């Protein structure tokens, strides 16, 4: 880098600014990657929670249906 006596910004200041910009860009990219990764993780956990809820609701429905059929079988008199 050439030194220009008419320019009040020294070489050290320019290099410091370049380092700062590089650091900020690195932090921005890191934040973007983390946001994307945790968004994907959140979506996966939401899908898993929904599937577990549906499975539990289905199992509960089966239990209620089976209990209802069993109750109907017990109330009917046996005709032989």
CORKA-V466322 format. One line per field, one symbol per residue. ss: DSSP state (H for helix, E for strand, - for the rest). phi: phi as a letter, one per 20 degrees, with the letter a starting at -180 (. if undefined). psi: psi as a letter, one per 20 degrees, with the letter a starting at -180 (. if undefined). A space follows every 50 residues. Layout:
ss: ???
phi: ???
psi: ???
This chain:
ss: ----------HHHHHHHHHHHHHHHHHHHHHHHHHHHHHHHHHHHHHHHH HHHHHHHHHHHHHHHHHHHHHHHHH-----
phi: .eedfeefeeffffffffffffffffffffffffffffffffffffffff ffffffffffffffffffffffffffffdd
psi: pqpoiipiprhhhghggghgggghgghgggggggggghgggggghggggg ghghgghgghggggghhggghhhhhpqpp.
